[in-house]
Amino acid sequence: MSVQKNVRRALVAIGGALLILVGLAGLALPVLPGTVLLVAGLLVWSSEFRWARELLARVRAWLADRSAKLEGKKWYRPRRRREGPDPTPD
């Protein structure tokens, strides 16, 4: 491995770890979006590490399954677009 590739790999590892740590803190603190930061950390890691790509694929499949289950619930209604004037002028 070249030095440049090692430096990139180290920066990706550190950046992903920071996002994961802040995401974990966000799960406990109401001002931080914990889940979003955890997924962002996995996205950063997945650019360099195979195990992170596989974990991210499992998370995506789980989220797709959860959203499909929500579709059948009586209380769940997806957001609808508001009817109104066209925001782009003629």
N, CA, C and O atoms as a GROMACS GRO file, in nm:
protein
  360
    1MET      N    1   0.083  -0.118   0.000
    1MET     CA    2   0.000   0.000   0.000
    1MET      C    3   0.087   0.124   0.000
    1MET      O    4   0.193   0.130   0.062
    2SER      N    5   0.038   0.222  -0.071
    2SER     CA    6   0.113   0.346  -0.076
    2SER      C    7   0.082   0.431   0.048
    2SER      O    8  -0.016   0.408   0.119
    3VAL      N    9   0.167   0.527   0.071
    3VAL     CA   10   0.148   0.616   0.185
    3VAL      C   11   0.019   0.696   0.169
    3VAL      O   12  -0.054   0.716   0.265
    4GLN      N   13  -0.009   0.740   0.047
    4GLN     CA   14  -0.130   0.818   0.022
    4GLN      C   15  -0.256   0.737   0.053
    4GLN      O   16  -0.351   0.790   0.111
    5LYS      N   17  -0.256   0.610   0.016
    5LYS     CA   18  -0.372   0.524   0.044
    5LYS      C   19  -0.386   0.500   0.194
    5LYS      O   20  -0.498   0.495   0.246
    6ASN      N   21  -0.274   0.486   0.264
    6ASN     CA   22  -0.279   0.468   0.409
    6ASN      C   23  -0.333   0.593   0.479
    6ASN      O   24  -0.411   0.583   0.574
    7VAL      N   25  -0.293   0.710   0.431
    7VAL     CA   26  -0.340   0.836   0.490
    7VAL      C   27  -0.490   0.850   0.466
    7VAL      O   28  -0.564   0.890   0.556
    8ARG      N   29  -0.534   0.820   0.344
    8ARG     CA   30  -0.677   0.828   0.312
    8ARG      C   31  -0.756   0.733   0.400
    8ARG      O   32  -0.861   0.769   0.453
    9ARG      N   33  -0.707   0.612   0.414
    9ARG     CA   34  -0.776   0.511   0.495
    9ARG      C   35  -0.786   0.555   0.641
    9ARG      O   36  -0.888   0.534   0.706
   10ALA      N   37  -0.679   0.617   0.692
   10ALA     CA   38  -0.679   0.666   0.829
   10ALA      C   39  -0.778   0.781   0.846
   10ALA      O   40  -0.849   0.788   0.946
   11LEU      N   41  -0.782   0.871   0.749
   11LEU     CA   42  -0.875   0.984   0.757
   11LEU      C   43  -1.020   0.937   0.750
   11LEU      O   44  -1.106   0.990   0.820
   12VAL      N   45  -1.047   0.838   0.665
   12VAL     CA   46  -1.182   0.783   0.655
   12VAL      C   47  -1.219   0.716   0.788
   12VAL      O   48  -1.332   0.731   0.835
   13ALA      N   49  -1.126   0.643   0.847
   13ALA     CA   50  -1.153   0.576   0.974
   13ALA      C   51  -1.182   0.677   1.084
   13ALA      O   52  -1.274   0.658   1.163
   14ILE      N   53  -1.103   0.783   1.091
   14ILE     CA   54  -1.122   0.885   1.194
   14ILE      C   55  -1.252   0.962   1.172
   14ILE      O   56  -1.328   0.984   1.266
   15GLY      N   57  -1.278   1.003   1.048
   15GLY     CA   58  -1.401   1.076   1.018
   15GLY      C   59  -1.526   0.994   1.047
   15GLY      O   60  -1.622   1.044   1.105
   16GLY      N   61  -1.523   0.867   1.007
   16GLY     CA   62  -1.637   0.779   1.035
   16GLY      C   63  -1.656   0.756   1.184
   16GLY      O   64  -1.769   0.753   1.233
   17ALA      N   65  -1.544   0.740   1.255
   17ALA     CA   66  -1.552   0.719   1.400
   17ALA      C   67  -1.610   0.842   1.470
   17ALA      O   68  -1.689   0.828   1.564
   18LEU      N   69  -1.572   0.961   1.426
   18LEU     CA   70  -1.626   1.083   1.485
   18LEU      C   71  -1.777   1.092   1.462
   18LEU      O   72  -1.853   1.125   1.554
   19LEU      N   73  -1.821   1.061   1.341
   19LEU     CA   74  -1.964   1.064   1.313
   19LEU      C   75  -2.040   0.961   1.395
   19LEU      O   76  -2.150   0.988   1.445
   20ILE      N   77  -1.982   0.843   1.410
   20ILE     CA   78  -2.046   0.737   1.489
   20ILE      C   79  -2.055   0.779   1.635
   20ILE      O   80  -2.159   0.761   1.699
   21LEU      N   81  -1.947   0.835   1.689
   21LEU     CA   82  -1.948   0.877   1.830
   21LEU      C   83  -2.049   0.989   1.855
   21LEU      O   84  -2.122   0.986   1.954
   22VAL      N   85  -2.054   1.086   1.766
   22VAL     CA   86  -2.151   1.195   1.781
   22VAL      C   87  -2.293   1.139   1.762
   22VAL      O   88  -2.386   1.184   1.829
   23GLY      N   89  -2.310   1.042   1.673
   23GLY     CA   90  -2.440   0.978   1.654
   23GLY      C   91  -2.485   0.903   1.777
   23GLY      O   92  -2.603   0.906   1.812
   24LEU      N   93  -2.392   0.835   1.843
   24LEU     CA   94  -2.426   0.766   1.967
   24LEU      C   95  -2.467   0.865   2.075
   24LEU      O   96  -2.561   0.840   2.150
   25ALA      N   97  -2.397   0.977   2.082
   25ALA     CA   98  -2.436   1.081   2.176
   25ALA      C   99  -2.572   1.138   2.138
   25ALA      O  100  -2.651   1.174   2.226
   26GLY      N  101  -2.600   1.146   2.009
   26GLY     CA  102  -2.727   1.198   1.962
   26GLY      C  103  -2.845   1.110   1.997
   26GLY      O  104  -2.958   1.158   2.004
   27LEU      N  105  -2.819   0.981   2.020
   27LEU     CA  106  -2.929   0.894   2.062
   27LEU      C  107  -2.977   0.931   2.202
   27LEU      O  108  -3.093   0.910   2.235
   28ALA      N  109  -2.887   0.985   2.284
   28ALA     CA  110  -2.923   1.022   2.420
   28ALA      C  111  -2.961   1.170   2.432
   28ALA      O  112  -3.042   1.206   2.517
   29LEU      N  113  -2.905   1.255   2.347
   29LEU     CA  114  -2.931   1.398   2.354
   29LEU      C  115  -3.040   1.437   2.254
   29LEU      O  116  -3.035   1.394   2.138
   30PRO      N  117  -3.135   1.517   2.295
   30PRO     CA  118  -3.245   1.550   2.204
   30PRO      C  119  -3.210   1.651   2.094
   30PRO      O  120  -3.288   1.670   2.001
   31VAL      N  121  -3.095   1.714   2.103
   31VAL     CA  122  -3.062   1.818   2.004
   31VAL      C  123  -2.986   1.765   1.883
   31VAL      O  124  -2.970   1.836   1.785
   32LEU      N  125  -2.939   1.641   1.889
   32LEU     CA  126  -2.862   1.584   1.779
   32LEU      C  127  -2.941   1.473   1.710
   32LEU      O  128  -3.006   1.393   1.778
   33PRO      N  129  -2.938   1.466   1.577
   33PRO     CA  130  -3.005   1.358   1.505
   33PRO      C  131  -2.918   1.232   1.506
   33PRO      O  132  -2.840   1.210   1.413
   34GLY      N  133  -2.930   1.151   1.608
   34GLY     CA  134  -2.842   1.036   1.627
   34GLY      C  135  -2.843   0.936   1.514
   34GLY      O  136  -2.737   0.895   1.467
   35THR      N  137  -2.961   0.896   1.470
   35THR     CA  138  -2.971   0.793   1.366
   35THR      C  139  -2.909   0.841   1.236
   35THR      O  140  -2.839   0.766   1.168
   36VAL      N  141  -2.934   0.964   1.202
   36VAL     CA  142  -2.878   1.020   1.077
   36VAL      C  143  -2.726   1.020   1.083
   36VAL      O  144  -2.660   0.986   0.985
   37LEU      N  145  -2.670   1.058   1.196
   37LEU     CA  146  -2.524   1.062   1.209
   37LEU      C  147  -2.464   0.922   1.210
   37LEU      O  148  -2.354   0.903   1.158
   38LEU      N  149  -2.534   0.826   1.268
   38LEU     CA  150  -2.484   0.688   1.265
   38LEU      C  151  -2.479   0.636   1.121
   38LEU      O  152  -2.381   0.573   1.081
   39VAL      N  153  -2.583   0.661   1.045
   39VAL     CA  154  -2.585   0.616   0.905
   39VAL      C  155  -2.479   0.692   0.824
   39VAL      O  156  -2.416   0.633   0.736
   40ALA      N  157  -2.460   0.820   0.853
   40ALA     CA  158  -2.356   0.897   0.784
   40ALA      C  159  -2.218   0.840   0.814
   40ALA      O  160  -2.134   0.830   0.724
   41GLY      N  161  -2.194   0.802   0.938
   41GLY     CA  162  -2.066   0.739   0.973
   41GLY      C  163  -2.045   0.609   0.899
   41GLY      O  164  -1.935   0.580   0.853
   42LEU      N  165  -2.151   0.529   0.887
   42LEU     CA  166  -2.141   0.405   0.810
   42LEU      C  167  -2.115   0.433   0.663
   42LEU      O  168  -2.039   0.361   0.598
   43LEU      N  169  -2.177   0.538   0.610
   43LEU     CA  170  -2.152   0.574   0.470
   43LEU      C  171  -2.006   0.612   0.448
   43LEU      O  172  -1.946   0.574   0.348
   44VAL      N  173  -1.950   0.687   0.540
   44VAL     CA  174  -1.809   0.725   0.528
   44VAL      C  175  -1.721   0.601   0.536
   44VAL      O  176  -1.631   0.583   0.454
   45TRP      N  177  -1.746   0.516   0.633
   45TRP     CA  178  -1.666   0.393   0.647
   45TRP      C  179  -1.683   0.300   0.527
   45TRP      O  180  -1.588   0.232   0.487
   46SER      N  181  -1.804   0.297   0.469
   46SER     CA  182  -1.828   0.204   0.359
   46SER      C  183  -1.748   0.239   0.234
   46SER      O  184  -1.731   0.156   0.145
   47SER      N  185  -1.698   0.362   0.227
   47SER     CA  186  -1.614   0.398   0.112
   47SER      C  187  -1.479   0.328   0.117
   47SER      O  188  -1.409   0.322   0.016
   48GLU      N  189  -1.442   0.277   0.233
   48GLU     CA  190  -1.309   0.217   0.247
   48GLU      C  191  -1.309   0.074   0.302
   48GLU      O  192  -1.217  -0.003   0.274
   49PHE      N  193  -1.413   0.038   0.381
   49PHE     CA  194  -1.412  -0.092   0.449
   49PHE      C  195  -1.528  -0.179   0.402
   49PHE      O  196  -1.643  -0.135   0.399
   50ARG      N  197  -1.497  -0.304   0.366
   50ARG     CA  198  -1.597  -0.398   0.316
   50ARG      C  199  -1.700  -0.430   0.424
   50ARG      O  200  -1.819  -0.438   0.394
   51TRP      N  201  -1.657  -0.450   0.548
   51TRP     CA  202  -1.751  -0.486   0.654
   51TRP      C  203  -1.854  -0.374   0.676
   51TRP      O  204  -1.969  -0.402   0.710
   52ALA      N  205  -1.814  -0.249   0.656
   52ALA     CA  206  -1.908  -0.138   0.670
   52ALA      C  207  -2.008  -0.136   0.555
   52ALA      O  208  -2.125  -0.103   0.575
   53ARG      N  209  -1.964  -0.172   0.433
   53ARG     CA  210  -2.055  -0.181   0.319
   53ARG      C  211  -2.161  -0.288   0.345
   53ARG      O  212  -2.278  -0.267   0.316
   54GLU      N  213  -2.118  -0.403   0.399
   54GLU     CA  214  -2.212  -0.511   0.427
   54GLU      C  215  -2.310  -0.472   0.538
   54GLU      O  216  -2.429  -0.501   0.529
   55LEU      N  217  -2.260  -0.406   0.641
   55LEU     CA  218  -2.347  -0.360   0.749
   55LEU      C  219  -2.445  -0.255   0.698
   55LEU      O  220  -2.562  -0.256   0.736
   56LEU      N  221  -2.399  -0.166   0.614
   56LEU     CA  222  -2.486  -0.062   0.557
   56LEU      C  223  -2.595  -0.126   0.471
   56LEU      O  224  -2.709  -0.079   0.472
   57ALA      N  225  -2.562  -0.230   0.397
   57ALA     CA  226  -2.663  -0.300   0.316
   57ALA      C  227  -2.768  -0.363   0.406
   57ALA      O  228  -2.887  -0.361   0.374
   58ARG      N  229  -2.727  -0.418   0.519
   58ARG     CA  230  -2.823  -0.476   0.613
   58ARG      C  231  -2.911  -0.368   0.675
   58ARG      O  232  -3.031  -0.390   0.693
   59VAL      N  233  -2.854  -0.252   0.707
   59VAL     CA  234  -2.931  -0.142   0.763
   59VAL      C  235  -3.032  -0.092   0.660
   59VAL      O  236  -3.148  -0.066   0.695
   60ARG      N  237  -2.990  -0.078   0.535
   60ARG     CA  238  -3.082  -0.034   0.430
   60ARG      C  239  -3.197  -0.132   0.412
   60ARG      O  240  -3.312  -0.091   0.396
   61ALA      N  241  -3.167  -0.262   0.414
   61ALA     CA  242  -3.272  -0.364   0.400
   61ALA      C  243  -3.368  -0.358   0.518
   61ALA      O  244  -3.489  -0.371   0.501
   62TRP      N  245  -3.314  -0.337   0.638
   62TRP     CA  246  -3.398  -0.328   0.757
   62TRP      C  247  -3.489  -0.206   0.748
   62TRP      O  248  -3.608  -0.215   0.779
   63LEU      N  249  -3.435  -0.092   0.706
   63LEU     CA  250  -3.516   0.030   0.694
   63LEU      C  251  -3.624   0.014   0.587
   63LEU      O  252  -3.736   0.062   0.605
   64ALA      N  253  -3.591  -0.052   0.476
   64ALA     CA  254  -3.691  -0.076   0.371
   64ALA      C  255  -3.802  -0.166   0.424
   64ALA      O  256  -3.920  -0.144   0.393
   65ASP      N  257  -3.766  -0.267   0.502
   65ASP     CA  258  -3.865  -0.357   0.560
   65ASP      C  259  -3.955  -0.283   0.658
   65ASP      O  260  -4.076  -0.303   0.658
   66ARG      N  261  -3.895  -0.198   0.740
   66ARG     CA  262  -3.974  -0.122   0.838
   66ARG      C  263  -4.070  -0.025   0.768
   66ARG      O  264  -4.185  -0.011   0.810
   67SER      N  265  -4.024   0.041   0.663
   67SER     CA  266  -4.112   0.135   0.593
   67SER      C  267  -4.224   0.060   0.520
   67SER      O  268  -4.335   0.112   0.511
   68ALA      N  269  -4.196  -0.060   0.469
   68ALA     CA  270  -4.300  -0.139   0.405
   68ALA      C  271  -4.405  -0.182   0.507
   68ALA      O  272  -4.524  -0.187   0.476
   69LYS      N  273  -4.362  -0.214   0.627
   69LYS     CA  274  -4.458  -0.252   0.732
   69LYS      C  275  -4.542  -0.133   0.773
   69LYS      O  276  -4.659  -0.150   0.808
   70LEU      N  277  -4.485  -0.013   0.771
   70LEU     CA  278  -4.562   0.106   0.807
   70LEU      C  279  -4.672   0.135   0.706
   70LEU      O  280  -4.778   0.187   0.742
   71GLU      N  281  -4.649   0.101   0.580
   71GLU     CA  282  -4.747   0.130   0.476
   71GLU      C  283  -4.881   0.063   0.505
   71GLU      O  284  -4.985   0.118   0.470
   72GLY      N  285  -4.879  -0.053   0.568
   72GLY     CA  286  -5.003  -0.126   0.594
   72GLY      C  287  -5.075  -0.080   0.720
   72GLY      O  288  -5.187  -0.124   0.745
   73LYS      N  289  -5.015   0.005   0.800
   73LYS     CA  290  -5.076   0.050   0.925
   73LYS      C  291  -5.186   0.151   0.898
   73LYS      O  292  -5.176   0.234   0.809
   74LYS      N  293  -5.292   0.142   0.978
   74LYS     CA  294  -5.405   0.230   0.961
   74LYS      C  295  -5.371   0.374   1.000
   74LYS      O  296  -5.420   0.468   0.938
   75TRP      N  297  -5.288   0.392   1.099
   75TRP     CA  298  -5.256   0.525   1.151
   75TRP      C  299  -5.148   0.596   1.071
   75TRP      O  300  -5.126   0.716   1.091
   76TYR      N  301  -5.080   0.526   0.981
   76TYR     CA  302  -4.971   0.586   0.905
   76TYR      C  303  -5.022   0.644   0.775
   76TYR      O  304  -5.085   0.575   0.696
   77ARG      N  305  -4.996   0.773   0.754
   77ARG     CA  306  -5.028   0.838   0.628
   77ARG      C  307  -4.905   0.911   0.578
   77ARG      O  308  -4.856   1.000   0.648
   78PRO      N  309  -4.854   0.877   0.462
   78PRO     CA  310  -4.739   0.952   0.409
   78PRO      C  311  -4.778   1.097   0.383
   78PRO      O  312  -4.895   1.128   0.360
   79ARG      N  313  -4.680   1.183   0.386
   79ARG     CA  314  -4.707   1.324   0.361
   79ARG      C  315  -4.756   1.345   0.219
   79ARG      O  316  -4.710   1.282   0.124
   80ARG      N  317  -4.852   1.435   0.208
   80ARG     CA  318  -4.902   1.470   0.076
   80ARG      C  319  -4.853   1.608   0.039
   80ARG      O  320  -4.829   1.693   0.126
   81ARG      N  321  -4.837   1.630  -0.087
   81ARG     CA  322  -4.796   1.763  -0.134
   81ARG      C  323  -4.914   1.857  -0.119
   81ARG      O  324  -5.028   1.821  -0.146
   82ARG      N  325  -4.884   1.977  -0.077
   82ARG     CA  326  -4.988   2.078  -0.062
   82ARG      C  327  -5.027   2.131  -0.199
   82ARG      O  328  -4.943   2.150  -0.288
   83GLU      N  329  -5.155   2.154  -0.213
   83GLU     CA  330  -5.204   2.217  -0.335
   83GLU      C  331  -5.188   2.367  -0.317
   83GLU      O  332  -5.223   2.422  -0.212
   84GLY      N  333  -5.139   2.432  -0.415
   84GLY     CA  334  -5.122   2.575  -0.403
   84GLY      C  335  -5.061   2.631  -0.530
   84GLY      O  336  -5.048   2.561  -0.630
   85PRO      N  337  -5.024   2.758  -0.524
   85PRO     CA  338  -4.966   2.819  -0.645
   85PRO      C  339  -4.832   2.757  -0.678
   85PRO      O  340  -4.758   2.711  -0.591
   86ASP      N  341  -4.802   2.758  -0.806
   86ASP     CA  342  -4.674   2.706  -0.853
   86ASP      C  343  -4.563   2.800  -0.808
   86ASP      O  344  -4.570   2.920  -0.835
   87PRO      N  345  -4.459   2.749  -0.738
   87PRO     CA  346  -4.355   2.837  -0.687
   87PRO      C  347  -4.266   2.897  -0.795
   87PRO      O  348  -4.195   2.994  -0.770
   88THR      N  349  -4.270   2.841  -0.916
   88THR     CA  350  -4.186   2.895  -1.023
   88THR      C  351  -4.267   2.994  -1.106
   88THR      O  352  -4.372   2.957  -1.157
   89PRO      N  353  -4.221   3.117  -1.120
   89PRO     CA  354  -4.296   3.216  -1.200
   89PRO      C  355  -4.288   3.184  -1.349
   89PRO      O  356  -4.194   3.119  -1.395
   90ASP      N  357  -4.387   3.230  -1.423
   90ASP     CA  358  -4.390   3.207  -1.569
   90ASP      C  359  -4.294   3.295  -1.641
   90ASP      O  360  -4.285   3.288  -1.764
   0.00000   0.00000   0.00000
